[in-house]
Amino acid sequence: AQKITQTQPGMFVQEKEAVTLDCTYDTSDPSYGLFWYKQPSSGEMIFLIYQGSYDQQNATEGRYSLNFQKARKSANLVISASQLGDSAMYFCAVYMDSNYQLIWGAGTKLIIKP
Amino acid sequence: NAGVMQNPRHLVRRRGQEARLRCSPMKGHSHVYWYRQLPEEGLKFMVYLQKENIIDESGMPKERFSAEFPKEGPSILRIQQVVRGDSAAYFCASSSRGNIGNTIYFGEGSWLTVV
């Protein structure tokens, strides 16, 4: 069965520092996609970044980048120059082309300190 | 161009009542997914529907839960005889195709509280 692991239940980071949120996944599917979402205290699920398993380059979206290491089955999210508004829950999810489901990690609670 | 619309945003039900959650997908999307998020957890897949068809309901509890996506109108997730354990956030997502790639969009969620 597919599985997503986020090993950091919570993190405190000083404002303006870079942050790396860990995510490892377990799948035998050759084709899959990796997602990161942000869930602030208001509850909505905000899409941040996507990486396809066949993409050669790591995805970037503004201050977000995905450190994709396919052989290690790792897809860490890097947030550069953190801001107070980055405080939220962050979820990693993987989608396999063989089924229709996004499999989600348990999330990491990120708190940015001023 | 409206996104995925869910309503109600918050719903309170007494034990034994019925809960109906509605989801209107993005314009042009015919694939709808429902996910449930229990407190302090990630989302869990419940069901995948296309217009008038249930494609995969492997994540849906066998009893009390049902989902539909009629030809006209929103997708409905129905929970009969709710219990305290049904209290959760229910997210709907839509896509224009089954193989979503990066084209899946989530609604803002519906929070069900059973008292």
Interface residues (C-beta under 8 A of the other chain):
Chain A: I4 G33 F35 Y37 G43 E44 M45 F47 Y50 G52 F91 A93 Y95 D97 N99 Y100 Q101 L102 I103 W104 G105 A106 G107
Chain B: Y33 Y35 E40 E41 G42 L43 K44 F45 Y48 I55 D56 G59 A89 F91 A93 G98 N99 I100 G101 N102 I104 Y105 F106 E108 G109 W111
